[in-house]
Amino acid sequence: MKQLLQKRAQVFEQARQIVLKAEGEQRAMSAEEVTQYDAMMVDVRSMGETIERSRQSSELSAQLDQSVGPRRNSNDGRNARVFKGDVDERGYTADERRAWQQWALPADQRKGDDHRSLGALQSGVSYKLGNGAAISGEAIHINLRAASPLSDVTGAAGAYTVPNGFVYNLETNLKWYGGVRAAGPTILKTATGNPLPWPTTDDTSNTGEITAENTAAGQASTEMSFGQVNFGAYKYDSQVVKVPIELIQDSAFDIQTIVFDALQRRIGRKQNADFTNGAGSGSSQPKGVLAAASLGVTGASGETATVIYKDFVNLEHSVDPWYRVGAKYMFHDSTAAFVESMVDGNGRPLLNSSFAGISQEAFAGRPDGTAPGITRYTIKGYPVVINNDMPTMAASAKSMLFGDFSKYVIRDVMDIMLIRFNELYMGSLQVGFLAVARADGNLVDAGSHPIRYFANAAS
């Protein structure tokens, strides 16, 4: 790489001198100079592409080393073998390797006499494979390493990620917790967590007037009123996860990345629960959208665990038309399962059954709409957001929300902090990991109630 960089610099300098010479003589470059310059620049670009490929290869190799841990390229007590040509790092030839490989097999599975070849296993040489038994005869000693765990932690605590002949794919148990952030709230990012008031005003009760010529304007019967919604900064943490250094060193996976991803999901689950159901000021948690929403519709008698088409219509029209532009529904996945079984008057599924949705097939079970060509659930043309922190349908449950979710504001203080404790737990040879975030949430409602909820009947 270094030599190639130097050569490219030399060629470029030669090309540059051609240009400088013509500039110094205050003339245009000759045809011969142009040809020379162009040829040199082709070489410069070609070498640059080679250098870039080499750099990318080196970076990828470094990333792989970081992901799977140190490559076993030396006699580190693990019997690692890195072969260079026909001889490995211990000086074994291909015949020698084949000999001890055949010797390690049961007698009835050996092929040929490679395992007894004097030309393969040199007499008087110790071929160390670890600690254990030795082969007798011909003064040839082969030490075998007995199988043993590569980490002191148990399998469920992380040892399953340590290479021992396993599938190189880590299956992570996931659980849907998306909801409020997926509904399109207003995200307010601030550099500090000081109290932040959001002013509001409600002038909807006042209207203009018609006045005669030369007549003074009247006095409004109701003066403008102002209010505010206050945002703080509640501190969320993931709780500390302590990882033994043996697991960090031995795992085939990038344990730090896996742990940090899990810790961020922990905070995401807790925040979504609070942004949905939090009681707000005085409760040491944000005010959730469900707690801040206003009643829109209550189900008729008997609708303790059901909902009918008319409820959707009434809930939609309980929200002022101003806030129905870009509005969404939000409910639990179990509610979605019930709604999927409902059909409209033409026998079409209620989900995706509106004029905005009939041109596309209804894809049940895919609420996020991320797959190519697939839209979100829709009801009467309005998107549906699945939020499993919403209550399931039950007596008096607030089981559905509808409205303009951009009026729900999430205040994030800077970015999530990922902290690694290198020394605090080192007395036990452990490294600690922690994620911390500060956030608040509330519905900015000036009095028009941009989001309303459906409540199941009490009985």
DASULLIN-V588798 format. One record per residue. RES is the residue in three letters. PHI is phi in whole degrees, -180 to 180 (NA if undefined). NEAR is the number of other C-alpha atoms within 10 Angstrom. Layout:
RES:PHI:NEAR  RES:PHI:NEAR
This chain:
MET:NA:11  LYS:-62:8  GLN:-64:8  LEU:-67:13  LEU:-62:14  GLN:-65:11  LYS:-65:15  ARG:-62:21  ALA:-64:14  GLN:-65:13  VAL:-65:17  PHE:-63:17  GLU:-65:13  GLN:-64:16  ALA:-64:20  ARG:-65:14  GLN:-65:13  ILE:-63:16  VAL:-67:16  LEU:-64:13  LYS:-64:13  ALA:-65:14  GLU:-66:12  GLY:-66:8  GLU:-91:9  GLN:53:9  ARG:-145:9  ALA:-80:12  MET:-68:17  SER:-73:11  ALA:-61:9  GLU:-65:9  GLU:-65:15  VAL:-61:15  THR:-62:11  GLN:-64:14  TYR:-62:21  ASP:-62:13  ALA:-64:12  MET:-65:19  MET:-69:17  VAL:-61:11  ASP:-64:16  VAL:-62:20  ARG:-65:13  SER:-63:13  MET:-66:18  GLY:-63:15  GLU:-65:12  THR:-64:15  ILE:-63:17  GLU:-64:13  ARG:-63:12  SER:-63:13  ARG:-64:13  GLN:-62:12  SER:-63:12  SER:-66:12  GLU:-64:12  LEU:-63:12  SER:-63:12  ALA:-65:13  GLN:-63:13  LEU:-65:16  ASP:-61:15  GLN:-68:15  SER:-76:16  VAL:-103:19  GLY:88:18  PRO:-59:14  ARG:-76:12  ARG:-80:13  ASN:-113:13  SER:-149:14  ASN:-77:15  ASP:-101:8  GLY:90:12  ARG:-113:12  ASN:60:15  ALA:-71:14  ARG:-130:15  VAL:-118:15  PHE:-95:15  LYS:-114:9  GLY:66:8  ASP:-104:11  VAL:-131:15  ASP:-87:16  GLU:-69:14  ARG:-98:13  GLY:89:12  TYR:-75:17  THR:-86:17  ALA:-61:14  ASP:-64:17  GLU:-66:21  ARG:-62:18  ARG:-64:16  ALA:-66:22  TRP:-74:18  GLN:-66:13  GLN:-68:19  TRP:-64:19  ALA:-71:13  LEU:-78:12  PRO:-59:8  ALA:-57:9  ASP:-78:6  GLN:-110:10  ARG:-73:15  LYS:-117:11  GLY:69:10  ASP:-113:11  ASP:-57:20  HIS:-74:21  ARG:-118:15  SER:-77:13  LEU:-66:14  GLY:-74:11  ALA:-88:18  LEU:-103:25  GLN:-76:14  SER:-65:13  GLY:87:10  VAL:-102:11  SER:-92:14  TYR:-99:19  LYS:-83:17  LEU:-111:18  GLY:147:15  ASN:-121:12  GLY:156:11  ALA:-74:13  ALA:-135:14  ILE:-81:12  SER:-96:9  GLY:93:9  GLU:60:12  ALA:54:12  ILE:-106:16  HIS:-115:18  ILE:-123:21  ASN:-90:15  LEU:-105:17  ARG:-95:15  ALA:-72:10  ALA:-65:7  SER:-155:7  PRO:-62:12  LEU:-94:16  SER:-146:20  ASP:-83:13  VAL:-85:15  THR:-76:10  GLY:-58:12  ALA:-65:8  ALA:-90:12  GLY:137:17  ALA:-65:19  TYR:-64:17  THR:-89:23  VAL:-83:21  PRO:-59:16  ASN:-155:14  GLY:80:6  PHE:-140:9  VAL:-71:8  TYR:-82:11  ASN:-159:9  LEU:-96:11  GLU:-86:6  THR:-106:8  ASN:-75:5  LEU:-115:8  LYS:-141:9  TRP:-64:11  TYR:-132:18  GLY:-64:18  GLY:175:23  VAL:-64:24  ARG:-65:20  ALA:-78:12  ALA:-85:21  GLY:85:18  PRO:-72:17  THR:-82:17  ILE:-98:14  LEU:-110:14  LYS:-100:14  THR:-127:14  ALA:-83:9  THR:-132:12  GLY:-109:19  ASN:-65:11  PRO:-52:10  LEU:-130:15  PRO:-83:12  TRP:-114:12  PRO:-68:12  THR:-135:14  THR:-147:13  ASP:-130:15  ASP:-121:13  THR:-70:11  SER:-82:10  ASN:-101:12  THR:-133:9  GLY:-78:8  GLU:-149:8  ILE:-108:8  THR:-122:10  ALA:-75:7  GLU:-60:6  ASN:62:6  THR:-113:8  ALA:-69:8  ALA:-66:11  GLY:-80:10  GLN:-93:7  ALA:-62:12  SER:-71:9  THR:-127:11  GLU:-73:11  MET:-63:12  SER:-121:10  PHE:-126:11  GLY:-149:14  GLN:-157:14  VAL:-115:14  ASN:-99:15  PHE:-119:23  GLY:-109:21  ALA:-153:21  TYR:-81:18  LYS:-91:14  TYR:-110:18  ASP:-135:18  SER:-89:20  GLN:73:14  VAL:-75:15  VAL:-113:16  LYS:-104:18  VAL:-119:21  PRO:-66:19  ILE:-65:16  GLU:-61:16  LEU:-69:22  ILE:-62:21  GLN:-77:17  ASP:-95:18  SER:-67:23  ALA:-79:23  PHE:-109:23  ASP:-78:18  ILE:-59:21  GLN:-59:16  THR:-65:11  ILE:-62:12  VAL:-65:17  PHE:-63:20  ASP:-60:13  ALA:-66:16  LEU:-67:21  GLN:-66:19  ARG:-65:17  ARG:-59:17  ILE:-66:19  GLY:-61:18  ARG:-64:17  LYS:-66:16  GLN:-65:26  ASN:-65:21  ALA:-61:21  ASP:-74:23  PHE:-68:31  THR:-94:25  ASN:-118:20  GLY:-56:22  ALA:-82:19  GLY:93:20  SER:-51:13  GLY:91:8  SER:-112:9  SER:60:12  GLN:-159:22  PRO:-61:28  LYS:-91:24  GLY:-71:24  VAL:-65:28  LEU:-71:25  ALA:-71:19  ALA:-88:23  ALA:-71:21  SER:-105:19  LEU:-64:17  GLY:-109:21  VAL:-144:22  THR:-111:20  GLY:-62:21  ALA:-69:16  SER:-52:10  GLY:99:13  GLU:-87:19  THR:-78:18  ALA:-136:19  THR:-138:17  VAL:-147:24  ILE:-118:13  TYR:-57:14  LYS:-62:10  ASP:-65:18  PHE:-65:18  VAL:-62:13  ASN:-67:14  LEU:-65:22  GLU:-59:26  HIS:-85:15  SER:-78:22  VAL:-97:22  ASP:-58:15  PRO:-52:12  TRP:-59:12  TYR:-94:19  ARG:-84:18  VAL:-73:11  GLY:81:13  ALA:-72:23  LYS:-141:24  TYR:-95:25  MET:-143:25  PHE:-161:25  HIS:-70:19  ASP:-63:20  SER:-67:16  THR:-68:21  ALA:-60:21  ALA:-61:12  PHE:-68:13  VAL:-66:18  GLU:-60:17  SER:-82:11  MET:-86:16  VAL:-127:15  ASP:-87:12  GLY:-64:8  ASN:-99:8  GLY:80:9  ARG:-91:15  PRO:-56:18  LEU:-64:22  LEU:-70:27  ASN:65:27  SER:-101:23  SER:-77:17  PHE:-62:10  ALA:-77:13  GLY:-119:20  ILE:-71:14  SER:-79:10  GLN:-126:13  GLU:-71:11  ALA:-81:21  PHE:-103:14  ALA:-69:13  GLY:82:14  ARG:-123:14  PRO:-77:19  ASP:-90:16  GLY:65:15  THR:-90:10  ALA:-69:9  PRO:-57:6  GLY:77:7  ILE:-113:15  THR:-94:19  ARG:-70:23  TYR:-54:27  THR:-136:21  ILE:-126:22  LYS:54:16  GLY:90:17  TYR:-95:23  PRO:-63:22  VAL:-117:23  VAL:-110:28  ILE:-86:28  ASN:-134:24  ASN:-79:21  ASP:-92:22  MET:-73:24  PRO:-64:19  THR:-79:19  MET:-68:23  ALA:-161:17  ALA:-57:18  SER:66:17  ALA:-74:19  LYS:-85:24  SER:-94:23  MET:-142:25  LEU:-122:27  PHE:-149:29  GLY:152:29  ASP:-92:24  PHE:-76:26  SER:-70:21  LYS:-82:20  TYR:-91:27  VAL:-110:22  ILE:-107:22  ARG:-101:23  ASP:-105:22  VAL:-91:21  MET:55:15  ASP:-108:13  ILE:-64:16  MET:-98:14  LEU:-109:16  ILE:-114:13  ARG:-118:17  PHE:-95:15  ASN:-83:12  GLU:-120:12  LEU:-56:12  TYR:-108:14  MET:-71:14  GLY:-59:8  SER:-104:12  LEU:54:14  GLN:-130:20  VAL:-114:21  GLY:-96:19  PHE:-129:20  LEU:-151:19  ALA:-116:24  VAL:-135:17  ALA:-145:21  ARG:-122:20  ALA:-159:25  ASP:-151:25  GLY:-154:30  ASN:-167:27  LEU:-89:25  VAL:-85:22  ASP:-117:20  ALA:-85:19  GLY:129:12  SER:-95:13  HIS:55:21  PRO:-70:26  ILE:-130:32  ARG:-128:25  TYR:-120:29  PHE:-100:26  ALA:-112:25  ASN:-66:27  ALA:-64:22  ALA:-72:16  SER:-158:13
